[in-house]
């Protein structure tokens, strides 16, 4: 059971525009709401209720001392992909919060990073039906070489906005 909310209505409007406009507009929308993601220039390439694809380029402002994407920027990318995706499915009368995040750094990053987060139909239904709950969102982060330099677990929770 999909629930319409303000975010997915705006995203649906963006998807009615020419394809070349989607990534810039989705990225600007996201960056205007999540300031750190905007500062780091996180790019939103795909946003549906089931999947989100975001990326971050290996640019000087987000680099570490060995010229790779900084560990905090990697976590930001994974958290952004999962949070934006959960936000697409969260009814407007509920408050969304990250409950925990776990990131294991496995290897050095080659180039930029792409995160793909996904939700199951059962997870989406739970968000629509339950006043409070939590969801562990699957996310895969790969670098420009196609390798996974990190593995992540992002646990999101929600509660009703009503007292």
N, C-alpha and C positions, 0 to 999 in steps of 0.2 A: 504494500500500500504506500504509494508515493504521496508525500505531502508537499504542497506548493508553499514556498516561503519567499521572502523578499530577495534573497540571494539567487535562488534558482530562477526566479522570474527575470531578474536582470541578465543573468547568463543566457537565458533563452532568447532574450532580445538581441544580445550580441551575436548569437549564432544565426540570426536572421540576416546579418550584414555580410558583405563579401568576405570570403575566407581570409584574404590578406590582412584584414582589419582585426581578426579575432585575437591573435596572440597579443598584439599591442594593447588592445582594449581590455582584455582579461587581465593582463599584467598590470596595467594602470589601475584598474578596479581593485585588484588584490593589494597592490602596493599602497593605495590610498587608505586602506583599512588596517593593514599590518605594516606599520612604518619601517621596521627593520628589514622586512622583505623588500620593500620599495627601495631603501637605501642600498641594499645588496644587489639590487636589480634581478630579483628572482623573476623568471619568465614563466608564464602560464600558457602551455601549448594546447592542452585539452582539458575540458571540464565537463563531465557528465555526472549523473547521480551515482554511477557505478565505478567511474575511474577518473583519476586526475593525473596529468603529466606536467611536471614543472621542471625547470632547469636553472642552473646557475653557471655562468661562465667563469673560467679561471682568469680573473682580472686582478690587477694589483691591489685594489681596496679590500678584496676578500682572501688574499693570499697569506700563507704562513711564512715562517722564516726559510723554508726550503722551496718557495715559489709554487707550492701546491695550494689547493683550496683549503682554507683554514678549517679545523675541526668544528668550530662553532658554526661556520657557514654550512658545513655538511649537515649538521643537526638541524639548522634552520630550514634547509631545503626539505628534509624528510618531515619535519614537523609542519611545515607549510602545506605540503602536498596532502598529508593526512587531515590536517585541520580544515583546509578549504573543502575537501571532499565531504567530511562529516558535516560541515556547515551547509553544504548543498542539500542535505537530507534532514536537517534539524528543524522542527517546527518553530515558528517565531516566538511561541510562548514558553520556550525552554532555553536555558542558559548552558552554553557549551564551554567546557574547561578541559585542558590537558591534565591528566591525572599523573601520568608518569611517562618518561621516555628513556629508552635504553639504546645506546649506540655502541657498537663494537667496531673499532677501527682495525681493519685487517691488513691493508696494504696502502702504499703510496698512491695518490691519485694521479692519473694521467689526463691532463686537460680539464675540461669542465665536467659537470655532473648532471644527470637526469634522474628524477625520482618519479616512479609510477606507483600510485596508491590505488587500492581497490577495496570495494565493499561487496559483501554478498547480499542477496535479496533478504535473507533472514536478519542480517544486521540492520538493513534499512528499515525493515518492518518493526524491529524492536525500538528504533529511535522514534518512529511515528506513534507507537502504541503505549510505550512505557513513560510514566512521569519522571522517572529517574532511572539511570542505568549507566553502563559503560560498554565500550567497544574497543577491541584490540584491532587496529587497522593495519592490514598488510601493506607494506611498502618495500619496493626494491629500488636501490640506488646504484646506478652504473656510471662509470666514467667514459671518456671518449674512446677508450680502447675496448669497451664492452665488458670490462671486469667490474666486480662488485667490491669496491674498496672498504665499504662499511655494511654492516647489517644493523637493522633497527627494529625496535618494538615501540609502537606509539599507542598508549592507552588513553582514550578520550572518555570523559564522563559528561553526563548532562543531568540537570535538575530542572524542575518547573520554576518559572519566574515568579509564580504566585507564592506568597508567604505561607 
